[in-house]
Amino acid sequence: MSDSSDLEKVQDQKNWIERIVTGIILGAIVIAATLGHPILITSLIILVFILSLYEANASLKAVGFPLPVGIVLITGVLMLVGALIGGMSSMLAILGIGIILLFIYCSLDKDHQVRVNKLYSGALVLIWIPFLLSFLVILSNTSMGRLKVLYGIFVVVFGDIGAMIVGKFLGVHKMSKISPGKTWEGLAGSFLFSIIVSYIYAFSVFHTEITGPFNNTFKFWAPAVFAIIITILGTLGDLAESLIKREAGVKDMGNALAGHGGFLDRIDSTLFAAPAIYYLLLII
């Protein structure tokens, strides 16, 4: 019994070390790309989309919803490029054309159920991944946009870190059957960490006193409101991905990132938060 307990502790420590090392490497890549030209951010986002697409395909196929990978891949990449070059209108136009092509392609399949399942899965992934990620691409191309993108990502990531740390050591009350590892205490930790980081970033990076990332209407409470909304949406994004994983019977969407699972496991919170990051940094 003691040997088994010691082995679990060693494995747990190994997992934590892997998480930290992988997190540092990912963080360095994201910061370097975000502070560079918008093309760098877009290129990184396209790469993440492609890798996430193949993870999603494996999980959806396991529950009988195979993806029309070719159409989704081409449409998704064009959406992200369109978001960089032409903004929201170009991205939405490409999404619309992609959905039409998806209808046509799926209608050619002789099996009715396969047609329907491919259509559902294709539309789901187009909206879930490239559509939501497009908001970060568009934001990166605005005034101080790259710093705003990094701001949103920092709030999401440190919210996840807060949930993980507080949930591990203080988590008692389970939050949802969809994701048994999530606790209300972890959510409280997520709010705490994200709010602290939000204030630190807003005041230090933007050198904010009265104005800053909040479109010249900065109030002292704005970073807290921003962090709370982003944390709520990020948590919902995490739960949405957990629902798909639960149906597929897998713990992680992939295993490419040591200690973190797959790429979708790493960006699930950011996906749901991305539209709010874009709009809140324009209107608050």
N, C-alpha and C positions, 0 to 999 in steps of 0.2 A: 504493500500500500504506500509506504514511504517512498520506495523507488519510483512508483508511478507518479506520485505527487511531485517529486524532484524533477522528473522528466518533463512534466507539464510546465513547471516553472521555467526550465531551461528553454523549452520550445516557445513559451510566451515571451521570454526575454529576446529570443532570436527574432520573433515576429516584430517586436517593437523596434529593434535595431534596423531591421529591413525596412520598416515603415519610415523611420527617420531618415535613413540614407537615401531611399528612393524619393522621399518628399523633398529633401534638399536638392537633389539633382533636377527633379521636375520644376521646383521653384526657380532654380537658376536659369533653366531653359525658358520658362514662361516670362520671367523678368527681362531677360536679354531680348527675346522676340518682341515683347510689348513695348519696350523703350526704344526699339529700332523703328524702321519705316513700317507703315501700315501693311505693306506687302509681306513683311516678315510675320506679322500677327496672322494675316490671312492664310499664309502658307502653312503655318503651324496648325491653325484651326482646320484647314483642309485635310492635313495629315491625320489629325485626331478624328475627324469625321470618318475618313476612310477606314481607319483601324476600328473605330466604334461600330461602323456599319457591319463589318464582318463578325464582330462579337454579337451584335443584335441578330444577325441572320442565323447564327448557330443556335441561339436560345429560342428564337421564334419558330425555327424549323422543328425544334424538339416538341413543340406543342401544336404542330400541324399548320403553321402559318409561314410557309417558305417565302422568302423575299424575292421579288424580281430585281436582283442585285444590279444588273447592268443599267436599267433605267434609273433606279434610285441613286446609283453612284454618279452617273453623268449629270442628272438633274441637280443633285446636291452640290457637286463641285461648281457647276455653273451658277447656282444660287449664291454661293459664297463669293465667287468672282464678281457676279453681278452686284452684290451688296457693296463690294469695294469700289467698283467703277461707277455704278449708277445709283447706288443707295437703295432705299426701301422700294421704290416703284419698280426698278429693274428686278430686284430679288423676287417680288410678288408676281411679276409677269412670268418669270422663269418657273416659279412654283406652279402657276396656273397651267402653263404649257406642259410641264412635267406630269401633272395630274391627268390631263387629257390623254397624253401618250400612255400613261399607266392604264387608263380605262381601255384604250384600244388594244394594248398588248395583252392585258388579262382576258379580254373578250375572245381572244383567239384560242384559249385553252378549251379543250372539249369537255373537261370535267367541271360541272357547275360549281361544286364546292371548292375546288382548287382555284377557280377564277375569283370567287368571292374572297377567299383567304389571302390570295396574293394581292388583291386590291386593297384589302384592309391593312395588311402588314406594310405594303409599300407606302400608302398614304400616312400611316402612323409614323413610320421612320422618317419620312420627308419632313413632317411637321415637328417631330420630337427632336431630331438632331440638327440638320442644316438650317431649318427655318429659325429655330431658337438661337443657334450659334450666330446667325446672320446679324442679330442685334449688336453683338460685340464687334463685329467687323464694321458695321455702320458707325457705331459710336467711336471707334478708333480713328475714324476719318474726320471727326469734328474738332473744334477748338479744344485743346488740352485733352483730346479724346483718349490717347494712349494711357495717360495718367489716370483717367476716369475708369478705363477698362481694368487697369491694374488694381485700382481702388475696390471695384466690385469683386474681383477675384479674391483679393486679400480678405475681404469681409466674409465671403463664402467659405474660404479655406480655413480661416481661423475659427469660424463658427463650427466647422466640422471637427477641428482639433479640440475645441472646448467640449463638444458633445462626447467625443471619444474619451477624453481624460476624465471628465466629471462622471460620465456614465460608467466607466470602468471601476472607479474607486467609490462612488457614492450611489450608483444607480440601483434602485430597488423596485420602483413602480414601473411596470411595463407599459409602453405607450400604445402599441398596436400589435395584433396578431400577425399582420403582414410582415413586420420586421421585429422578431422577438428580442433582438439585441438592443433595440431602442428603448430608452426610459425617459420619463418626465424630468428626472434629475439631469440627464444628459442634455435634454432640450434647454433646460435652464442654463446649463454651462455653455451651450451654444450661443444663447442670447448674450450672456455675460462677456464671453470672449469677443464676439463680433462687435458689440457696442464699444468695448475698450479699443479695439483695433480701428474701428471707424473714426473715433475721435482722434486717436494718435495720427492716423494717416491724413485726415482732413486738415488738422492744424499744422502738421509738420511738412508734408509734401506740398500742399497748396498754400502754406504760410497764411492760413486763414485767420482773420480777425473779424471782419464783417462779411466779406464776400469770399467766394472760393469755388468749389466744384458745384455749388448749388445755384447756378444761374443768377447770381447777384441778389438773391433773396435769402441769404444764409441767416439762419437763426441758430441759437445755441443747441436747440433740441434736434435740428435736422439730421446730424450724423446718427443719433439714436434711432430716429424714425426710419432712416435708411436701413440701418443694421437690422432692426426688428422685422421689417417687411422682407428683406432679402433672406433672413434666417427662416422665416415661415415658409417662403416659397422654396428655398433650398431643401428644407425638410420634406415638403410635399414631393419634390423631385426625387429625393432619395426613396421615399415610400413608393412612388410610382414604379421606379426601377425594381424595387424589392418585390412588388406584385408580379412583375414579369418573371423575375428569377424564381419566385415561389411556384408559379405555374409550370416553369420549365424544369423545376427540381434541381436547380444549381445554386451554389453558395455565392459564386462570383460570376460575372459575365465573361471573364477571361482570367489569364494568369500572367500577362505580359509585364505587369508592374509588381515587383516583389513587395509583399506586405500590403498591397493596395488592391489586388485583384486585376481587373482589366481596365481599359481606358474609360469605358462607360461607367464603371464603378467610381472612377475618379471625377468624372464630370457631371454625374447625375444631378447634383445639387445646383451646379452652375447653369445647367440647361434651363431649368424652371425659373431661375433667378435672372437670366439674361435680359428678357424684355423689361423687367422692373429696373434693372441697373440702367438700361438705356433711357427709359422714360423718367425715372426719378431724378436722374442727374440733369435732365432738361427742364423739369418743372418745379423742383423743390426750391 
